């Protein structure tokens, strides 16, 4: 999910193969990105990444 100055959210669905425990993430927008997993209808803790413009 991406949080910006607007009140909209976007989401993507990924499927990890058995044995994998990591994934790459590349932010395409400035703002707050929140990642979490849902397994058997149980969400994980949220990982928050604040993406800023390069100086």
N, C-alpha and C positions, 0 to 999 in steps of 0.2 A: 504494500500500500504506500502511496506517495502523498505526503501532506505538504501543501503549498499555501499561498495566500487565499486560494479558493477553497471551497468546501466540497471538493470532489475526491473520489478515490478510484484507483485503478488496481487491478489485481491480475496476476498470472498464475497458472497452475503448472507445476512441474512434477514429474514423477521420477523418483530416485530408484535405481536398480538395487537389488539386494547386495549388501556388502559395501555400498557407498555411504559415506558419512559426512560429505562436504559438497558444496556447490559454489561456483563462481558467481559473483554479482558485480555488475557494472552499472553505476548510476548514470542515467541519460539526462536527468533533470536535477537542478538545484532544488533543495528542499529536504524534508524529513522523509526518510524511507524506513518503513517498518516491516520486518520479515518475521514470519512465524510458520510453523508447520501444524497441520491437523492430521492426526492419525486416529482412526476409529472414533471420529467426532470429538476428539479431545485436543484442544489447541495447546501448543507449547508456549513457553515464555516468549515475549516479543523482543527481537533484537532491533534497536533503533540506530540508524546511521544518519547524521545530519551532514548533508552535502553542501559545501560552500563554493563560491566562485574562486578561481585561482587568483592569487595576488600578482 
